[in-house]
């Protein structure tokens, strides 16, 4: 875990409520896609955890949804302003389990960390297919970025205004794949669990106090016992999830 000041280089809307934030600063603490950062927002007591979308040396990209006063304040910050970040938090996706043809499933605000994952899987020689789910065409974002990497992209929307009418899990039905990686809302995970042909990994969200396992505020029950989403996750194996009936 690293702490430091990062300079805002870009902070702009992608859709009506999704914002792209590009920062300049130390990225040495980031080792795996799926990790997150904890941002100190001016005049707010608790830091805001946000998944890392992608990173290069000295440059960090985040994509976040505006859901309250903290993220609204973050949205209003201008290029040149500084932010205090804790970086390199959590355990990310395990690229070694991908196999030759993994699928990446993203829904809603869970899509961003899959971009960095996709980039690194392609660099390893895998051929990932990316399955993205949106509410409507107006909510779509980052699909072109996955295509620009060279990934095969499939899209579903709730109202049929973009791609297949249905859920992102409907896109799985006729695909053969070696592993799955998922990030999105828990109902999507339940659908994946019913439909998946292989093991995989899910990235979970939770309200966090500290972000590094000290407060136990984000504990959850798994088949392997109590785990902290911030430290033992946010990425967890499909076989250890204890689904509530």
N, C-alpha and C positions, 0 to 999 in steps of 0.2 A: 504494500500500500504506500502510495506517495501522496504528499500534499504540496500544493503549490499554486501560484497565481497564473492564470491563463488569460490571454488577450482575445477579446471577441473580434473576429475578422468578418464574420457574416452572421446575420440573424434575420431570417426572412421567412415568410409564409410559403408553404407548399400547397396547403388547402385552407379551408376556412378555420381549421383549428390545429393543424399540424405545422410545426415550425422547424426549420433547419438552422442549427447553430454550429458554426465552424469556429474553432478555437486554435490559437497558437500557444504551444507550451510543451512541457515534458511528457512524452508518451512512453517512456521506458518501463513504466509499471504495467502496461498492457501486454498480456501474453497470449490471450485466447479470445476469439470472438464470443460474445455472450456475457462478457464482464460488464460492469457498470461503474459509473462515477457518482459521487455525492456532492452536490453543488450548494455552496452557501449563498443564498439569495439575500441581498441587502435588506435589513429590517425584518427578517424572518428568523425565528428561533431554530427550527429544525432544517437541516439540509434536505435537498430534493434529490432522490435517487433517479438517475436516468441511464438507460442502457446505451452502450456505445454502438453507434451505427457503423462507423469505420474509423480507421486511423492509419496514418503514415508517420514517419519520423518527424516530430515537431508539429504535427497537425492532427487535431481530433475533431471528428464530426459526430454530432448528436442530432437526433430528430425527436421532438417531444410534442405531446398534446397539451394544449392549454385547458386545464381543468379547474383551476382555482386561483386565488390571489397570488400565490407564489410563482406559478408558471406564467401568470399574466404579467407579473413584474419582470420576470426573466425575458419574456417576449418584447417588452418595451425598452430593454437595454440596447444601446447603440454600439456599432463598431468602434473599437478603441478602448472600451471599458474593460475592466479586469474582473475576473471571477476567481474565488477561492475554491479549488476542487480537491477532493480525495479521489485518486484514480487507482486502477488495478484492483478493484473490489470484486469479490465473488469468484466462483469457478465458472468458466465458460464451457462452450461445446468441445467435445472430444473429436478432433478431426480424424484421429486414427481409426475410428469405428465406421467411417463413411462408406467404405467399399467403393466400387467403381461408379455406381449410379444412385446416389442418395437423392431424396426429395427434401425440399425446404418448404414448410408450410407456415405462412404468416397471415394473421388476421388483424385488422384494425391497427391500433398503435403498437402491435407486436412485430410489425414488419421490419423496422430499422436494423436490429442486430443481425438479421439474416444477410444483409448486404456485405458486411465484412466477412461473414462466414462464407458466402458464395465466392468472394474474391479469393480467399485462401484455399478453398477446395479446388477451384479451377487451377490454381498455381501448383497443386499437388498432382494434377492429372486426372482428377475425378470429373465426371460429367453430371453436375447437379441440375435437376429440374426444379423450378421455383413455382410454387402454387400460392397465389395471393387472393385474399378475400376482402372485399370492400362492401360497404352498405350500398353505395351508388357510385356512378361514374365520377360525380363531383368530389367524392372522398378519395379517389385514387391518387397515389403518390409512389414514387420510387420505382415503378414498374420499368420505366425507360432506363433507369440506372442499372438494373439487373440485365436488361437486354444489351446495354452498352458493354457489359463485361463479357458477353458472349453466352449467357445462360439461356436455356429454353424456358420461357415464362408462360404459365397458364393462369387465367384470371376468372374469378367468379364474383358476382355481385348479388346482393339480396333481391334487388328489383329487376335484374336482367338488363340494366342500362349499360353494362360493360361485361363482355365475356359471357360465360355460362350463367344462367339464372339459377341461383342456389348458393350452397355453402362451399367453402374452400375444400371441405372433406369430400364433396361430390367429385372433385377433380382427381381424387385418388383411385377411383373405382377400377379403371382399366389400365393402370400403370403397374409396371414391374420395377422394383427398386431394391436397393441393397440395405438401406437404413433410412430413418427419417429424423429430421430436426424440426422442432416446432416452437413458435413463439406467438402467443395470442391469448385470448380470454379462456378461462377454464372450461366453459361449455364446449368450446372447440376441441379442447384436449379430450374431453369425454367421448366426443364423436370420433376422434382419431383413434382412441383406445379400442373402440368397437370395430373400426375398419382396418386398422394397420395389419400388414402382412409380415412385418419385421419388427424387431426392437427399435427403439429410438430414444430421443432426449427431448424433454420439455423445459422451457424457461419460465419460471414462475414469478409473479409479482406479489408484493406484500407491503404493508405500511411498515416503515423502518424508522427506528429511533437513531441508532448510531451508524449502521451500515457495515459494521465489521465484526458483529457477533458478541459484543459486550453486554447489550441490554436484554437480549433474548426476546425482544418484542415481535419478531417475525417468525417465531417457532411454528413448525407444523409437524403433524404426525405422518410418518411413512412406515412402510413395512419393515424398515430397518431401524425404527425407533424415532425419537424426536430429532428433528434437524432444523437448523436456522437457514432460512432462505438466503439471507445476505452473505453468509460465510460458507455453508455447506452447498448452497445453490449459487445463483438462482437456477442453474441448469441441473436437472435431475434425470436419472435413468427412468425409462418407462416402466421397467419391472419393479421399481421400488415405490411407485405411487399408490397411496391408500385412498381409493376413491370412496367418497361417502355415498351411501345408498340413497 
